[in-house]
Amino acid sequence: MNFLPLSGDLVIMIILLILVVLIVAVLRALFILLPAIIVGGVIWFLTHNVLWTAVAFLVIAILSLIRRH
C-alpha cells in the first residue's frame, strides 16, 4: 500500500531543498555572530587565553542577539 509514491526526481528535489535551507541557516548564523567571532579572534590573538576568549565571544554574541530582537 503506497499512499505517497515518491519518484527519484521528487526525492532529489526534497533533499536539495533541505540542503539549501540548512546552508542558508548556517550562513545567517555566521552573519549574526560575525562581530562575536571577530572579537573572540582578537582576544585570542592578544591573550591566548581560552577563558577570556570564550567570555568575550559569549558577551558579544548575547549582545548581538539581544540587539537583533
Helices and strands as residue ranges (DSSP letters): H 8-32, H 34-47, H 50-68
